[in-house]
């Protein structure tokens, strides 16, 4: 069964579940992506900061490009106009494709004008190198600023989102501004598997803890991007569309919020070579 999709303002259909590829590379990411595509995924999410675009590109040559949804992201140190354009072109070259379905600002960078960044994104869209533009890890305030100065719609905000970190105010703002929410780390990097309600529901529904958590996200109209280095788990994580959580069980997960991020902490490391701010 194909994954349901959400329609973006451009009219493009974004699949609601994708293969996440953070922190895996080489043959491991290739096996995961191949397993996902063979199992029926059509959505792959990567980033220049993941250092695996070339490996993923090698896999994509075996599949029909126009049948896939491919997302990548530009690092915060590359958000000046010319550098952003160059970063996108380099990502396209590594991935072996002429265009991205979605290109995201990976993290905000307060040291660079968001107007300059969004002007570059508009140029990429005008040139046909990207079909849709979005952001990642933006607060409601940062997203509203970007929307105010952008000449192209900001289709997506990819954020940390899972039962322990539900971010109601940010989610509400995204919904009010017609910004699709994508869940990075939708499994809280497996930490949420220890939750007693998740374990109980997994047993009740005879599903894995990951399937329970991902189903909850999808039922909340959030695009889920689980990452796994196990091809078996990649395939299993997609098996979400022929069953439902009971309303009461879904509500039990809604009640598990504890404002617990696994990566999007209040003060990020601005010195990291990939995700920090260039000096």
N, C-alpha and C positions, 0 to 999 in steps of 0.2 A: 504494500500500500504506500503510495507517495505521501510525503509529509505535507500537511496543510501549509498554506502560504499566507502571508500578510501583504496587502497591496500598498506600495509606497506611493507618494504623491506623483512620482514619475510614471506610474502605471505598472512598474516592474513588480514581479511577485517574489518576495523574499521567503525562502523556506524557513519554517519555524524551528527546525533543528539542524544543526550543522556539526561538522567535525572540527573540534578545537585542537590547536596544535602547539600551544605554549609549552616550552621547556622540553620538547622532544625534537630530535633531528636525525639525520642520516637514514639508515635502513629502518629504524624504529618509526619515524614519522611516515616514511614511505609505506610501510606495512599497515600502519593505522589508517592512512588516507585511502589506500587501495582497498582495505577491508570495508571502509565506510562506503566508498563509491560502489563497490560490488554488492553491498547490502541494500543499496537504494538511496543513500544520501546523495544530494545534489549540491550541497552547500559546504564549502571549506573556508575556514577562517585562519588567516596567518598574519604576519607582520614582519617588517624589516628587522625589528628588534628580536624576533624569534630565531633569526639566523638559520632558517630552514626553507626559505622560498625556493632555492635552487633544487633542493631535494624533492620538494613538492612538485615543482615544475616538471621534473623528470617523470613523475607518475602521471601527471595530467596529459602527457602526450599520448597516452593509451586510451583517452576518453574524448568524446565529442565536446569541444569547449562550449558551444552554445547551449548545451544541456546543463551546464554547471553554473552555480553562483559562487563567485570567488571574491573574497574580501581580503584586503591587506591594510596596513596602518603605517603612518609615518611617525617617526620618533620625535619627541618634543624638541630635541636639539636641531631638528631640520625644518623648523616651521617658518623660516624666512622665505620670501617669495621664490627666489631662484633655487634655493636648496630644496624646497619642497617639490618643485617641478622635477629636479634632478633625482630626488629620492623615488618619486613615483616611476619615472622612466627606468630607473635601476631595478625596482621591484618587478616591473613588467618584463624586463629582460631576463631576470632570474626565474620568473614563473613561466616564461615562454609563451606569453599571451600579448595580444594587442590592446586589451582593455581590462579593467577591473569592474565588476558589478557594483562594488562598494569600496570606497576608500575613506579611512577614518584618521582623524587626528588622535594619536594613541593616548597622549596625555596633554593637558593644557600646559602652556609655558608662559608664565606671567612676564617673562623677560622679552617676549616678542609680541608685537602688535597682532591681536586676533584679526583685525581688519586685513593686514597683510597676508596672514595665513589663509583667510577665507577668499581673498582675491585670487590667490594661487589655486585654491580648490576650484573656483569658478572657471579659471583658465583651463584646468585639466578637463573639466566637464565640457567646455566649449570645444576643445580639441578632440573629444571623443575617447580620451584615455581612461576616463572613469564615467560610469553611468549614473552613480549616485554618490553623494557626499554625506559624511557623518562625523561624529566625534566619539570619544571614548573616555571614560573616567571624568566626565564633566559634572560639576555640581549644577543645580538649577540656576544659580547666579551666572556661572560661566557659560552655560548653554544659552541663557537668555541674551547675554552679551553677544555671543557669536551669531545668534539668530538676527539680532538687531542690525549687524553690519554685513551680513552675508547676502550676496546677490543670487545665491542658489539655495534651495531648500536643504535644511539639515535633516536628513531622513531618519537617522539612528543615533542613539546614545548607548554605547556598550558600557555597561557598568557592572561592578560586583553586585550580585543579587542571588540570594538563596534563603532558605527558611530562617537562618540565624541573623540575616542582615537584609531586611526587607525595604527599608528606605522609603517610607510612605510619602514623605514630602517631595522627594525627587521624582518618584514614580508618578505622583499626581501632576507635577509640573510637566513631565514628558507627555503624559496623556493629554493634558489641556492644550499643549502646543503641537499635537499630532506628530510627536517624535516617537518612533518605535523603540522599545526597550529591548536590548539584547543582554543576556546574562553571561558575563564572563565569570569564571569560577562558579558555575551554577551548583556544583557539588561541594562548595567551600573547601576545595582541594582535599576532599574525602573526610574532612573533620565532622561534617554533619551526619555522616553514617553512624556516629556514636549516639545520636539523639534517640532517646527511648521511644518517642512517637514514630520516628522514621523506622526503627527496628520493628515496632509492633505492626505498623502498616505493611511493611515488607512481608512479614509472616502471614498476615491476614489475606493479602492479595496474591501471595505466592509470586512476588516480584523481588528484584534486587533493590537494596536501598537506593541505588542510583536511579532506577526506574521510577521509584516513588517520588523522589525529589524532582526529577525532570518533568514528570507528569504534572506535578503541582505547578511548576513554572509555566509550562505550556498552557495549562488551564487558566492561569492568570494573564494570558495573552502576552507572554514574554518569550522571545526567541532564545532558545537554549543552545549553548555552545560547549558541550562537555568535551573534555580532553581525556584520552586514555592511551597508554602505550600498548594495551592489550587488544589485538584485533577482535577477540571474542567479546570483550566489553564494549568496544566501539559498535559492533553489530547489535548487541543487547540494548545499548542506550537509545537506539532508534525505535525500539518496539514499544511505542507509546500510543498508538492511534486506533487500537481495536478494543480499548477498555477505558473506564473512567473511575475516578475517585468518587466515592459517595460524598455528598455535600458536607455531611458532618465530619467525615475524615479529612476532607480538604480543609475545613475550618480548624481542625486540630493542628494542622501544619501552619496555618495562618497565625496561630497563637504561640508559635515557637520563637518568634523574633526576640533576639537578645542584644541587638545592636553590636554584633560581633563580626567585624571584617577580618578576612584572612590576608588581604593584601592592600586594600585601599584605606590605609590608616590616616588619621588626621594630619600627620606630618610625614610626607614622603621624603625619600633620600634624594636630594637634588644633586648629589655628586656622582651618582651611578653613571658609568660611561654610556650606557644605553638610554636609560630613562631619565637621567638628570638634565640639568641645564648646562650647555656648553659655556665655559668661561671665556 
